[in-house]
Amino acid sequence: MIGDALAASLASYEPADAREAAMRDEVIAFLRRVPDPFSRTTLEGHVTGSAWIVDRSGRAAVLLHHRKLDRWLQPGGHADGDPDVRAVAWREAREETGLASLVPATEAVYDVDVHDISARGAEPAHKHYDVRFAFFADRDETPPGNLESHAVRWVNLADLDRYAVDGSVRRLATKTRGLAPGDDASGPSELSARARAEPE
């Protein structure tokens, strides 16, 4: 099945706690059960890709104030049929932040989250099976953002309380201390070639 490769990758992923472990197992079960888990046409839910973007000091991250959800979140979006969720996360990060200096902090899955999405218009309530990847960007580059967000900015992790972020964003921030600059995976790879070749 189309989700087998991601399911295998998640099976070897080490969650941060029991709650994340349960969500990881839920994503794996979804990938193995649904014929097209990466498409929005799967109305019960679909896989999404998110990017946790930090500076190399690990003291600041890029958050956006989502126009529709009215919340501060990490960049990310729908896979729209693409099973390469890491490339999806990179593409969404570039589109939503406009940052040119993005490089993967690691090739591995960084975090997993499952959350409910409320019905909106003709779209029924459903779940997002969100697979997250970590990226570095230059702190002195100001993210221009795009029309999907009210604002996109660097946020000091010590100031997260001011942004009323949810528990999943706090979990991303807690994990940041494990991202050493020496783990930078910015060298040539198939992923790098693909993501950099995609149009803005």
DOSEKOL-82996 format. One line per 2 residues: number of its first residue (from 1); for each residue y, z, x of N, C-alpha, C, O. Coordinates in pm, 1 decimal, always signed. Example, Ala and Ser with C-alpha at 12.3 -4.5 7.8 and 13.67 -1.06 7.14 Angstrom:
1	-569.0 +780.0 +1319.0 -450.0 +780.0 +1230.0 -330.0 +780.0 +1320.0 -331.9 +846.5 +1423.6 ~ -225.0 +708.0 +1285.0 -106.0 +714.0 +1367.0 +3.0 +787.0 +1290.0 +113.8 +803.9 +1340.9
END
This chain:
1	-121.1 +0.0 +84.0 +0.0 +0.0 +0.0 +124.9 +0.0 +86.6 +121.4 +38.2 +203.6 ~ +235.4 -43.6 +27.0 +358.7 -61.6 +102.9 +410.7 +69.7 +161.2 +482.0 +68.2 +261.6
3	+376.3 +183.0 +100.0 +424.9 +311.4 +148.1 +337.1 +380.1 +249.6 +367.8 +491.5 +292.1 ~ +228.0 +316.5 +290.0 +130.0 +383.0 +376.7 +188.3 +422.4 +512.9 +160.7 +531.7 +562.3
5	+268.4 +334.5 +573.7 +322.1 +363.3 +707.2 +413.6 +484.6 +704.0 +405.1 +571.2 +791.0 ~ +501.7 +491.4 +603.5 +590.8 +606.9 +593.3 +511.6 +732.7 +560.3 +542.0 +840.0 +612.3
7	+411.8 +721.2 +475.4 +328.1 +837.5 +441.7 +260.6 +892.4 +566.5 +253.0 +1013.9 +584.9 ~ +211.4 +803.4 +652.4 +146.0 +848.0 +775.7 +245.1 +915.8 +868.7 +212.0 +1015.2 +933.2
9	+366.7 +862.5 +876.0 +469.8 +923.9 +959.9 +505.9 +1062.6 +908.3 +523.0 +1155.7 +986.9 ~ +517.2 +1076.6 +777.9 +552.6 +1206.0 +719.6 +439.5 +1307.0 +733.9 +464.4 +1427.3 +741.9
11	+316.3 +1259.5 +737.1 +202.8 +1350.5 +751.0 +206.3 +1424.7 +883.8 +154.5 +1535.8 +894.5 ~ +267.5 +1363.5 +985.1 +275.8 +1428.0 +1116.1 +410.0 +1498.6 +1137.2 +435.0 +1555.2 +1243.6
13	+495.6 +1494.7 +1035.6 +626.9 +1558.7 +1044.3 +615.3 +1709.0 +1019.9 +543.1 +1752.9 +930.5 ~ +687.4 +1787.6 +1100.7 +683.2 +1934.2 +1088.7 +804.1 +1983.4 +1009.1 +915.4 +1983.0 +1061.5
15	+785.1 +2025.8 +883.7 +897.0 +2074.9 +803.3 +952.8 +2206.2 +856.9 +886.9 +2277.3 +932.6 ~ +1076.0 +2236.8 +815.9 +1142.6 +2357.6 +863.9 +1090.8 +2483.5 +796.2 +1091.5 +2591.2 +855.8
17	+1045.7 +2470.5 +671.5 +1002.1 +2588.4 +596.4 +908.6 +2544.3 +485.0 +878.7 +2425.7 +470.4 ~ +863.0 +2641.0 +406.7 +765.0 +2612.4 +301.8 +822.7 +2521.1 +194.3 +751.5 +2436.4 +140.4
19	+950.9 +2537.5 +162.8 +1012.4 +2453.5 +60.3 +1016.8 +2308.0 +105.3 +984.5 +2217.4 +28.4 ~ +1057.0 +2286.3 +230.2 +1061.1 +2148.7 +278.4 +919.6 +2091.6 +290.4 +898.7 +1972.5 +267.3
21	+824.0 +2175.0 +325.8 +684.9 +2129.6 +333.5 +636.3 +2080.6 +197.3 +566.8 +1979.4 +188.3 ~ +673.0 +2153.0 +91.3 +633.8 +2112.5 -43.6 +698.3 +1978.8 -80.8 +635.1 +1894.2 -144.2
23	+824.4 +1960.4 -41.0 +892.2 +1834.1 -70.4 +831.9 +1719.9 +9.9 +816.6 +1609.2 -41.7 ~ +797.5 +1745.8 +136.2 +731.5 +1642.8 +216.0 +601.6 +1598.4 +150.1 +574.0 +1478.9 +140.6
25	+521.7 +1695.4 +104.5 +394.5 +1662.7 +41.2 +417.4 +1584.9 -88.2 +338.4 +1497.0 -122.5 ~ +524.9 +1616.9 -160.1 +557.2 +1544.1 -283.0 +592.7 +1398.5 -252.2 +553.0 +1307.5 -325.0
27	+667.2 +1377.6 -144.5 +702.4 +1240.8 -105.7 +577.2 +1163.0 -65.1 +560.5 +1047.5 -104.2 ~ +489.8 +1225.6 +12.7 +366.7 +1158.2 +54.8 +283.1 +1119.5 -67.4 +232.4 +1007.5 -74.6
29	+268.7 +1210.4 -162.8 +191.2 +1180.9 -283.3 +253.8 +1066.0 -361.5 +182.9 +979.4 -412.8 ~ +385.6 +1065.2 -370.4 +456.7 +957.5 -439.2 +432.3 +823.8 -369.9 +405.1 +723.7 -436.2
31	+441.6 +821.5 -238.0 +420.3 +698.5 -162.4 +279.7 +643.0 -181.5 +260.3 +521.4 -184.5 ~ +182.7 +731.1 -194.2 +43.3 +688.0 -206.7 +4.4 +653.9 -350.7 -99.8 +592.8 -374.4
33	+88.8 +693.7 -446.8 +55.9 +673.4 -587.9 +126.2 +553.9 -650.2 +71.0 +488.4 -738.6 ~ +248.3 +525.0 -604.5 +332.8 +426.0 -671.8 +326.2 +292.0 -597.6 +338.6 +288.9 -475.2
35	+306.9 +181.8 -670.2 +296.8 +51.1 -603.6 +422.6 +9.7 -527.9 +412.0 -51.0 -421.4 ~ +541.4 +40.8 -579.8 +664.8 -0.3 -512.8 +761.9 +118.0 -505.5 +858.6 +123.1 -581.5
37	+737.3 +212.5 -415.2 +818.9 +335.4 -410.1 +959.3 +314.0 -355.5 +1042.9 +403.9 -364.8 ~ +987.4 +196.2 -298.3 +1117.4 +173.0 -234.9 +1215.4 +98.2 -325.0 +1328.2 +70.6 -284.1
39	+1173.7 +65.4 -446.3 +1256.9 -15.0 -536.0 +1318.5 +68.5 -647.4 +1254.3 +158.5 -701.6 ~ +1442.1 +38.2 -680.7 +1508.2 +105.2 -792.9 +1443.6 +71.3 -926.3 +1466.1 +141.1 -1025.2
41	+1363.8 -34.9 -930.6 +1294.9 -69.3 -1054.8 +1183.5 +29.1 -1086.9 +1133.3 +30.6 -1199.3 ~ +1143.5 +112.1 -989.5 +1049.8 +222.0 -1016.3 +1131.8 +335.5 -1075.8 +1191.7 +414.7 -1003.0
43	+1134.3 +343.1 -1207.8 +1232.5 +425.3 -1277.8 +1207.8 +574.8 -1265.8 +1301.1 +653.7 -1280.9 ~ +1084.1 +615.6 -1238.9 +1058.8 +760.4 -1226.8 +1122.2 +817.8 -1100.9 +1145.2 +938.4 -1091.6
45	+1150.3 +730.4 -1003.7 +1211.4 +772.8 -878.4 +1190.2 +668.3 -771.9 +1115.8 +572.5 -792.8 ~ +1254.3 +684.8 -658.0 +1239.7 +590.0 -548.4 +1282.1 +655.7 -418.0 +1356.2 +754.0 -416.4
47	+1233.0 +598.5 -309.2 +1264.9 +648.1 -176.3 +1407.0 +606.0 -139.3 +1448.0 +492.5 -163.9 ~ +1480.8 +698.6 -80.4 +1614.2 +671.3 -28.4 +1618.5 +711.8 +119.0 +1531.6 +784.4 +167.3
49	+1719.8 +664.2 +188.6 +1735.6 +698.7 +329.9 +1872.1 +758.4 +355.8 +1972.9 +704.7 +310.0 ~ +1877.0 +868.8 +428.6 +2003.3 +935.6 +459.8 +2020.8 +951.8 +609.5 +1924.6 +950.1 +686.3
51	+2147.4 +967.6 +649.0 +2182.1 +982.3 +790.7 +2259.5 +1111.7 +812.3 +2360.1 +1136.8 +745.9 ~ +2211.7 +1193.5 +905.6 +2284.8 +1313.2 +947.9 +2351.9 +1278.0 +1079.8 +2285.8 +1265.8 +1182.9
53	+2483.5 +1261.8 +1075.7 +2559.5 +1212.8 +1190.5 +2633.2 +1329.8 +1255.0 +2713.3 +1396.7 +1189.8 ~ +2606.4 +1354.0 +1382.0 +2671.2 +1463.5 +1454.0 +2732.6 +1411.8 +1583.1 +2694.6 +1306.4 +1634.1
55	+2828.5 +1488.2 +1635.0 +2879.1 +1456.7 +1768.2 +2782.2 +1512.9 +1871.4 +2690.7 +1587.9 +1837.1 ~ +2802.2 +1477.0 +1996.5 +2704.1 +1514.8 +2097.7 +2709.9 +1662.9 +2134.6 +2619.8 +1713.6 +2201.5
57	+2814.1 +1731.8 +2092.0 +2817.8 +1876.0 +2113.7 +2735.1 +1949.8 +2008.5 +2699.7 +2066.1 +2027.9 ~ +2703.8 +1881.9 +1895.9 +2631.5 +1946.0 +1787.2 +2716.9 +2041.6 +1706.4 +2663.9 +2124.8 +1632.7
59	+2848.8 +2031.2 +1719.0 +2937.9 +2124.8 +1648.6 +3004.3 +2063.5 +1525.0 +3066.4 +2134.9 +1446.3 ~ +2991.5 +1932.4 +1507.6 +3056.6 +1866.3 +1395.0 +2967.0 +1757.1 +1340.2 +2889.3 +1696.0 +1413.6
61	+2978.6 +1732.8 +1209.3 +2900.9 +1628.9 +1142.5 +2993.3 +1549.0 +1051.3 +3101.0 +1595.2 +1013.7 ~ +2949.4 +1429.3 +1016.6 +3026.7 +1344.6 +926.4 +2976.9 +1365.8 +783.5 +2858.9 +1346.6 +754.2
63	+3067.8 +1405.3 +695.8 +3037.8 +1418.7 +554.0 +3130.1 +1327.3 +474.7 +3241.3 +1296.0 +517.3 ~ +3081.6 +1285.7 +358.9 +3165.5 +1205.2 +270.3 +3173.6 +1272.4 +134.1 +3079.0 +1337.2 +89.1
65	+3289.2 +1255.5 +68.9 +3306.1 +1309.0 -66.5 +3274.3 +1196.3 -163.6 +3354.9 +1105.9 -185.6 ~ +3153.1 +1204.2 -221.8 +3099.8 +1095.5 -301.8 +3180.6 +1077.8 -430.0 +3205.6 +1174.0 -502.6
67	+3221.0 +954.3 -456.7 +3307.8 +926.0 -570.8 +3238.5 +955.3 -703.9 +3299.9 +1013.3 -793.5 ~ +3111.3 +916.0 -718.3 +3040.3 +936.2 -844.4 +2991.1 +1078.8 -861.3 +3000.0 +1135.3 -970.4
69	+2939.6 +1137.2 -754.6 +2879.6 +1270.5 -764.0 +2980.4 +1382.9 -747.8 +2952.0 +1497.4 -783.1 ~ +3099.6 +1350.9 -694.0 +3206.7 +1449.1 -673.7 +3158.0 +1566.5 -588.9 +3182.6 +1682.9 -620.8
71	+3088.5 +1533.2 -480.1 +3035.3 +1635.9 -389.4 +3043.8 +1585.3 -246.9 +3046.4 +1464.9 -221.8 ~ +3048.2 +1681.5 -152.4 +3041.1 +1647.7 -10.3 +2895.1 +1634.5 +29.1 +2815.9 +1726.6 +9.0
73	+2859.9 +1519.5 +85.3 +2720.9 +1488.6 +119.9 +2714.6 +1414.7 +253.1 +2816.5 +1370.8 +306.4 ~ +2593.5 +1402.1 +305.4 +2569.2 +1315.1 +419.4 +2561.6 +1170.4 +368.3 +2529.3 +1149.2 +251.4
75	+2590.4 +1070.9 +452.6 +2576.7 +931.6 +410.9 +2431.1 +897.5 +380.6 +2339.2 +957.9 +435.9 ~ +2411.7 +800.5 +292.3 +2277.1 +755.9 +260.2 +2277.1 +669.4 +136.4 +2379.1 +655.1 +69.0
77	+2161.2 +611.3 +106.7 +2154.9 +525.9 -10.8 +2015.8 +471.8 -36.0 +1918.3 +512.9 +26.9 ~ +2009.0 +378.6 -129.6 +1882.1 +321.7 -174.5 +1821.2 +229.1 -70.1 +1891.2 +163.4 +6.9
79	+1688.9 +226.2 -70.4 +1616.9 +136.4 +19.7 +1617.1 -6.1 -33.1 +1609.6 -101.6 +44.2 ~ +1625.8 -20.6 -166.4 +1627.3 -153.2 -229.5 +1513.2 -241.2 -179.9 +1532.6 -357.8 -145.6
81	+1393.8 -182.6 -177.1 +1274.0 -256.6 -142.8 +1236.0 -257.1 +3.8 +1127.8 -304.2 +38.9 ~ +1322.3 -205.7 +90.7 +1295.6 -207.1 +235.0 +1212.4 -84.6 +273.4 +1260.0 +27.8 +257.1
83	+1090.3 -102.3 +323.6 +1007.6 +13.0 +360.1 +1046.3 +76.0 +493.4 +994.3 +182.0 +528.3 ~ +1137.0 +12.5 +569.1 +1183.0 +69.3 +697.2 +1299.3 +163.1 +668.7 +1415.7 +125.0 +681.3
85	+1266.7 +286.1 +630.2 +1368.7 +378.2 +580.9 +1463.7 +421.3 +692.1 +1579.4 +453.4 +664.9 ~ +1417.4 +422.5 +815.5 +1505.4 +455.6 +927.8 +1616.1 +350.5 +940.3 +1732.2 +384.9 +962.6
87	+1580.2 +223.0 +926.1 +1680.9 +117.2 +929.6 +1772.9 +125.3 +808.1 +1891.9 +95.5 +817.9 ~ +1717.6 +165.6 +693.5 +1799.4 +185.0 +573.6 +1904.8 +292.1 +598.5 +2021.9 +273.3 +565.6
89	+1863.2 +404.5 +656.8 +1957.7 +513.7 +684.0 +2068.0 +468.1 +778.1 +2184.8 +501.3 +757.7 ~ +2032.1 +392.4 +880.9 +2131.4 +343.7 +976.3 +2229.6 +247.8 +908.6 +2350.9 +257.4 +927.6
91	+2174.5 +154.9 +829.1 +2259.7 +59.4 +758.0 +2356.9 +130.1 +663.4 +2475.8 +98.6 +660.2 ~ +2305.0 +225.4 +587.0 +2390.1 +297.8 +492.7 +2497.0 +378.3 +566.4 +2611.1 +386.8 +521.1
93	+2459.6 +437.1 +679.9 +2556.0 +514.2 +758.0 +2670.1 +425.6 +807.0 +2786.7 +464.7 +801.7 ~ +2635.9 +307.1 +854.3 +2740.0 +215.4 +902.5 +2829.3 +169.0 +788.9 +2951.3 +162.3 +803.9
95	+2768.0 +136.4 +673.7 +2845.2 +86.6 +560.7 +2936.5 +193.1 +501.9 +3050.2 +164.4 +464.5 ~ +2886.3 +316.7 +493.9 +2961.5 +421.8 +425.8 +3063.8 +490.4 +515.0 +3163.0 +544.0 +465.5
97	+3041.1 +489.4 +645.6 +3136.4 +556.0 +735.1 +3222.5 +458.6 +813.9 +3335.5 +491.6 +849.6 ~ +3171.3 +338.9 +841.7 +3242.9 +243.4 +925.5 +3240.7 +276.2 +1073.3 +3311.0 +212.3 +1151.6
99	+3160.6 +375.4 +1113.2 +3155.7 +415.8 +1253.8 +3083.4 +310.1 +1337.9 +2973.2 +266.8 +1304.2 ~ +3146.7 +270.2 +1446.3 +3088.0 +170.0 +1535.5 +3001.7 +232.5 +1643.8 +2921.8 +163.4 +1707.1
101	+3017.3 +363.4 +1666.0 +2950.6 +428.8 +1779.5 +2816.0 +491.3 +1743.6 +2758.2 +563.4 +1824.9 ~ +2765.7 +465.1 +1624.0 +2639.5 +525.3 +1580.2 +2521.0 +482.6 +1666.5 +2501.5 +364.1 +1693.2
103	+2443.1 +580.3 +1709.1 +2314.3 +554.9 +1774.7 +2215.6 +660.6 +1726.2 +2256.8 +771.5 +1692.0 ~ +2086.5 +628.9 +1722.6 +1988.7 +729.3 +1679.3 +1985.0 +847.4 +1776.3 +1985.4 +829.1 +1898.0
105	+1981.6 +967.4 +1721.3 +1961.4 +1085.8 +1804.5 +1814.9 +1101.0 +1839.7 +1781.1 +1155.0 +1945.0 ~ +1727.8 +1053.5 +1751.8 +1583.7 +1055.4 +1773.3 +1523.3 +950.7 +1682.0 +1582.4 +916.7 +1579.5
107	+1408.4 +899.8 +1716.7 +1339.8 +802.5 +1632.0 +1260.7 +870.6 +1520.4 +1217.3 +803.9 +1426.5 ~ +1241.4 +1001.4 +1529.1 +1155.4 +1072.3 +1434.6 +1230.1 +1106.7 +1305.9 +1353.0 +1110.7 +1302.6
109	+1153.1 +1131.4 +1200.3 +1210.6 +1185.5 +1076.7 +1277.3 +1318.9 +1108.3 +1222.4 +1401.2 +1181.6 ~ +1396.3 +1339.2 +1052.2 +1473.5 +1460.8 +1079.6 +1462.4 +1563.6 +966.9 +1465.3 +1684.3 +990.9
111	+1449.7 +1513.5 +843.0 +1448.7 +1604.3 +728.3 +1394.8 +1527.9 +608.3 +1399.3 +1405.0 +604.4 ~ +1344.3 +1601.6 +510.9 +1293.4 +1543.0 +386.8 +1345.7 +1624.9 +270.3 +1348.6 +1747.9 +275.8
113	+1387.0 +1555.9 +164.5 +1438.7 +1627.0 +47.9 +1402.5 +1549.1 -78.0 +1403.9 +1426.0 -78.5 ~ +1370.3 +1621.2 -183.6 +1347.3 +1560.9 -315.2 +1445.2 +1625.2 -411.7 +1450.5 +1747.7 -422.9
115	+1522.5 +1543.3 -481.3 +1619.7 +1600.0 -574.1 +1630.1 +1514.6 -700.2 +1602.0 +1394.7 -699.0 ~ +1670.8 +1579.2 -807.6 +1683.5 +1513.9 -937.4 +1817.5 +1443.1 -949.5 +1920.2 +1494.2 -904.8
117	+1815.6 +1325.4 -1010.0 +1935.5 +1248.8 -1039.6 +1948.6 +1240.6 -1191.5 +1855.4 +1198.4 -1259.9 ~ +2062.9 +1280.5 -1243.4 +2084.3 +1280.6 -1388.3 +2094.5 +1138.1 -1442.8 +2132.0 +1045.0 -1371.5
119	+2060.7 +1123.9 -1569.4 +2075.4 +994.4 -1635.4 +2222.3 +953.5 -1634.4 +2311.7 +1036.5 -1650.8 ~ +2245.3 +823.6 -1615.0 +2382.6 +771.3 -1615.9 +2380.0 +632.0 -1675.6 +2320.1 +540.7 -1618.9
121	+2445.7 +615.5 -1791.3 +2444.8 +487.0 -1858.2 +2304.3 +448.7 -1899.7 +2234.7 +527.0 -1964.4 ~ +2261.5 +327.1 -1862.2 +2127.3 +279.6 -1897.0 +2020.7 +331.2 -1800.6 +1901.5 +308.8 -1822.1
123	+2062.9 +400.0 -1694.7 +1968.5 +449.1 -1594.1 +1914.1 +584.7 -1635.8 +1991.5 +678.5 -1655.1 ~ +1781.5 +597.4 -1650.1 +1726.2 +726.5 -1691.9 +1730.2 +828.9 -1579.1 +1750.7 +793.3 -1463.1
125	+1710.9 +954.8 -1613.0 +1696.8 +1058.5 -1510.8 +1577.3 +1024.5 -1423.1 +1476.0 +974.1 -1471.7 ~ +1589.4 +1052.1 -1294.1 +1481.4 +1017.3 -1201.6 +1494.4 +1102.8 -1076.4 +1583.3 +1187.6 -1067.5
127	+1406.9 +1081.0 -980.7 +1409.5 +1156.2 -855.9 +1442.4 +1064.7 -738.3 +1407.4 +946.7 -736.8 ~ +1510.7 +1122.8 -640.3 +1528.6 +1056.7 -511.4 +1439.4 +1126.8 -410.0 +1448.6 +1247.8 -389.6
129	+1353.8 +1049.0 -347.7 +1266.4 +1098.8 -241.8 +1334.0 +1060.7 -110.6 +1312.0 +952.3 -56.6 ~ +1416.0 +1151.4 -61.2 +1509.1 +1120.0 +46.3 +1451.3 +1155.0 +183.2 +1414.4 +1269.6 +209.2
131	+1444.2 +1054.6 +269.8 +1397.4 +1073.6 +407.0 +1519.2 +1059.3 +497.8 +1588.9 +957.9 +493.0 ~ +1544.8 +1161.2 +580.9 +1667.4 +1168.3 +659.4 +1639.1 +1147.4 +808.4 +1534.5 +1186.6 +860.2
133	+1736.2 +1084.4 +875.5 +1728.8 +1059.1 +1018.9 +1860.2 +1102.4 +1083.2 +1966.0 +1095.8 +1020.6 ~ +1852.5 +1146.6 +1208.0 +1970.4 +1198.3 +1278.3 +2030.2 +1092.3 +1369.6 +1958.8 +1013.0 +1431.1
135	+2164.3 +1092.7 +1377.0 +2237.8 +998.1 +1459.3 +2349.5 +1070.6 +1534.2 +2402.1 +1171.8 +1487.8 ~ +2383.7 +1017.4 +1649.2 +2502.8 +1060.2 +1721.0 +2615.2 +959.6 +1696.8 +2590.5 +840.8 +1675.7
137	+2738.3 +1009.0 +1700.2 +2856.8 +922.5 +1700.2 +2963.9 +991.4 +1782.5 +2958.4 +1112.4 +1804.6 ~ +3061.4 +914.1 +1827.7 +3169.7 +968.7 +1909.9 +3267.2 +1046.8 +1823.2 +3318.7 +995.3 +1723.9
139	+3292.0 +1171.2 +1861.5 +3379.7 +1259.1 +1782.8 +3522.9 +1206.6 +1776.4 +3594.7 +1235.7 +1680.8 ~ +3565.1 +1130.5 +1875.7 +3702.7 +1081.0 +1874.3 +3717.9 +952.4 +1793.7 +3827.5 +896.9 +1787.1
141	+3609.2 +903.7 +1731.8 +3619.3 +787.5 +1642.9 +3637.7 +837.1 +1499.5 +3553.7 +911.0 +1448.0 ~ +3746.0 +797.2 +1435.9 +3774.3 +838.6 +1298.3 +3701.9 +745.9 +1202.2 +3722.1 +624.6 +1208.4
143	+3617.7 +799.0 +1112.9 +3545.8 +712.3 +1018.9 +3639.4 +656.8 +911.6 +3701.6 +733.8 +838.4 ~ +3650.1 +524.4 +901.4 +3739.1 +467.5 +800.1 +3686.2 +480.5 +658.5 +3764.7 +482.1 +563.7
145	+3552.6 +490.0 +641.8 +3495.0 +506.1 +508.7 +3494.9 +376.5 +430.4 +3520.4 +269.2 +485.1 ~ +3465.0 +387.9 +297.9 +3469.1 +271.5 +209.6 +3499.0 +317.9 +67.4 +3528.3 +435.4 +45.1
147	+3491.7 +225.9 -28.8 +3534.3 +255.5 -164.7 +3437.6 +346.8 -241.0 +3472.3 +395.9 -348.5 ~ +3317.3 +370.5 -187.7 +3221.8 +456.4 -257.8 +3258.8 +603.9 -247.4 +3203.6 +686.6 -320.0
149	+3350.7 +637.5 -158.8 +3383.0 +778.2 -133.3 +3533.2 +802.7 -143.8 +3614.8 +715.7 -113.5 ~ +3566.6 +923.2 -187.5 +3706.8 +965.2 -186.7 +3755.5 +988.9 -44.1 +3871.5 +963.3 -11.7
151	+3665.0 +1038.1 +40.6 +3702.5 +1070.4 +178.2 +3577.3 +1073.0 +264.2 +3468.0 +1103.5 +216.3 ~ +3594.5 +1040.7 +391.2 +3488.2 +1053.2 +491.4 +3552.3 +1117.0 +613.5 +3654.9 +1068.9 +661.7
153	+3493.3 +1224.8 +664.2 +3558.0 +1292.9 +776.8 +3457.5 +1370.8 +861.4 +3347.4 +1403.9 +817.3 ~ +3499.5 +1398.3 +983.5 +3427.6 +1491.8 +1068.8 +3453.8 +1633.4 +1018.2 +3567.8 +1671.2 +991.3
155	+3347.2 +1709.8 +1006.1 +3356.5 +1847.4 +957.2 +3293.1 +1939.1 +1060.8 +3179.1 +1917.4 +1101.6 ~ +3366.1 +2041.1 +1103.3 +3307.9 +2141.1 +1192.6 +3200.3 +2217.7 +1115.7 +3224.5 +2264.5 +1004.5
157	+3082.3 +2230.1 +1174.8 +2973.5 +2296.0 +1104.3 +3005.6 +2441.4 +1072.8 +2952.1 +2498.0 +977.4 ~ +3091.7 +2501.0 +1151.8 +3132.7 +2638.6 +1124.6 +3217.7 +2648.9 +997.9 +3238.3 +2758.6 +945.9
159	+3267.3 +2534.8 +947.9 +3356.0 +2533.6 +831.4 +3287.8 +2482.9 +705.2 +3356.6 +2450.8 +608.4 ~ +3154.8 +2474.5 +702.6 +3085.9 +2416.3 +588.1 +3116.1 +2488.0 +457.0 +3115.5 +2425.3 +351.0
161	+3142.6 +2618.4 +462.5 +3170.3 +2693.1 +339.7 +3290.1 +2635.6 +265.0 +3297.0 +2645.3 +142.5 ~ +3382.3 +2577.1 +336.0 +3501.9 +2521.0 +273.0 +3470.2 +2396.1 +192.5 +3552.4 +2352.8 +111.7
163	+3351.4 +2336.5 +213.0 +3316.8 +2210.1 +147.6 +3212.0 +2226.3 +37.6 +3167.0 +2127.0 -19.6 ~ +3173.8 +2346.8 +8.1 +3081.0 +2377.4 -102.0 +2956.3 +2288.7 -97.5 +2913.4 +2236.0 -200.1
165	+2899.1 +2272.8 +21.1 +2781.2 +2187.5 +35.2 +2657.7 +2256.6 -21.3 +2653.1 +2379.1 -32.3 ~ +2558.3 +2176.7 -56.7 +2437.5 +2234.2 -114.6 +2340.1 +2278.9 -5.5 +2365.2 +2262.1 +113.9
167	+2228.6 +2336.1 -50.2 +2132.3 +2391.4 +44.2 +2069.8 +2288.7 +135.3 +2033.4 +2320.2 +248.6 ~ +2056.5 +2165.4 +87.5 +1993.3 +2065.1 +172.2 +2083.6 +2025.4 +288.6 +2035.1 +1998.8 +398.5
169	+2215.6 +2021.3 +264.5 +2308.7 +1992.3 +373.6 +2310.5 +2107.9 +473.0 +2319.3 +2086.1 +593.8 ~ +2302.3 +2229.6 +423.0 +2297.1 +2345.5 +513.6 +2170.3 +2342.4 +599.5 +2172.6 +2382.4 +715.9
171	+2059.7 +2294.7 +541.5 +1937.3 +2283.9 +620.5 +1954.6 +2179.9 +731.4 +1910.0 +2201.0 +844.2 ~ +2019.3 +2067.7 +699.2 +2048.4 +1967.2 +801.1 +2130.9 +2027.0 +914.1 +2104.5 +2002.1 +1031.8
173	+2231.7 +2106.6 +876.8 +2318.2 +2166.9 +978.1 +2242.8 +2266.8 +1064.1 +2263.9 +2273.3 +1185.2 ~ +2154.6 +2345.1 +1002.0 +2077.1 +2444.2 +1076.7 +1989.6 +2377.9 +1181.9 +1969.4 +2432.9 +1290.2
175	+1937.7 +2259.5 +1150.1 +1850.8 +2188.5 +1243.8 +1927.1 +2125.9 +1360.4 +1865.9 +2084.8 +1459.0 ~ +2059.0 +2118.4 +1350.5 +2137.3 +2044.5 +1449.6 +2119.9 +2099.3 +1590.0 +2128.4 +2024.3 +1687.3
177	+2095.9 +2228.5 +1601.8 +2081.9 +2287.4 +1735.6 +1963.6 +2228.9 +1812.0 +1957.0 +2240.5 +1934.4 ~ +1870.5 +2166.2 +1740.9 +1756.4 +2104.9 +1807.6 +1781.2 +1963.4 +1856.0 +1692.6 +1901.7 +1915.3
179	+1901.1 +1910.8 +1831.3 +1933.8 +1775.3 +1874.6 +2004.4 +1780.7 +2009.3 +2126.1 +1798.1 +2015.5 ~ +1929.4 +1766.0 +2115.2 +1989.0 +1765.1 +2249.1 +2031.9 +1623.7 +2283.8 +1960.6 +1528.5 +2252.2
181	+2147.4 +1607.8 +2348.4 +2189.2 +1473.2 +2388.7 +2083.9 +1401.3 +2471.2 +2078.7 +1278.4 +2470.2 ~ +2000.4 +1474.7 +2542.1 +1895.9 +1412.9 +2621.9 +1790.5 +1343.3 +2537.9 +1711.8 +1263.4 +2588.8
183	+1789.3 +1375.2 +2404.4 +1694.3 +1309.3 +2315.5 +1749.1 +1178.1 +2262.8 +1683.4 +1112.7 +2181.8 ~ +1867.0 +1137.9 +2306.3 +1930.6 +1016.8 +2257.9 +1836.3 +897.2 +2271.2 +1783.7 +869.0 +2378.8
185	+1816.4 +827.6 +2158.7 +1726.6 +711.9 +2158.5 +1805.8 +583.5 +2144.6 +1765.6 +494.2 +2069.9 ~ +1917.7 +572.2 +2214.9 +2007.4 +459.8 +2195.5 +1967.4 +337.5 +2275.3 +2034.2 +234.4 +2267.7
187	+1860.1 +346.9 +2351.4 +1817.4 +232.6 +2431.0 +1760.7 +121.8 +2345.2 +1743.2 +139.7 +2224.6 ~ +1731.4 +6.6 +2405.6 +1681.2 -106.7 +2329.8 +1552.2 -72.0 +2257.4 +1463.9 -6.3 +2312.5
189	+1542.7 -117.0 +2133.4 +1421.7 -101.0 +2053.9 +1425.4 -202.7 +1943.5 +1529.0 -264.5 +1918.8 ~ +1312.6 -221.0 +1876.2 +1308.8 -314.4 +1764.3 +1404.6 -269.9 +1655.9 +1472.1 -352.4 +1594.3
191	+1411.1 -136.7 +1631.8 +1502.6 -84.4 +1532.9 +1645.8 -115.4 +1570.5 +1723.2 -160.8 +1486.3 ~ +1682.7 -91.8 +1695.2 +1818.9 -116.3 +1738.4 +1856.6 -262.3 +1717.2 +1964.5 -292.1 +1666.0
193	+1768.6 -352.4 +1756.3 +1798.2 -494.0 +1744.1 +1817.7 -532.4 +1598.1 +1907.2 -609.9 +1564.4 ~ +1732.8 -477.2 +1512.1 +1743.6 -511.4 +1371.5 +1871.6 -458.9 +1308.1 +1942.5 -533.0 +1239.9
195	+1901.6 -329.2 +1330.9 +2017.0 -267.7 +1267.3 +2146.9 -330.4 +1317.1 +2238.8 -353.4 +1238.5 ~ +2154.7 -358.0 +1446.7 +2278.2 -413.5 +1499.9 +2298.9 -558.4 +1456.7 +2411.4 -608.4 +1458.6
197	+2190.1 -626.2 +1417.6 +2201.3 -764.7 +1375.2 +2242.6 -777.7 +1230.4 +2283.5 -885.5 +1187.3 ~ +2232.7 -669.0 +1153.5 +2264.9 -676.6 +1011.8 +2415.8 -690.2 +993.6 +2493.0 -631.9 +1069.8
199	+2458.8 -767.5 +892.1 +2601.8 -784.6 +868.0 +2666.2 -657.9 +818.5 +2602.3 -576.6 +751.7 ~ +2793.3 -640.6 +851.2 +2867.0 -525.1 +803.5 +2894.2 -538.6 +653.5 +2955.9 -450.4 +593.8
END
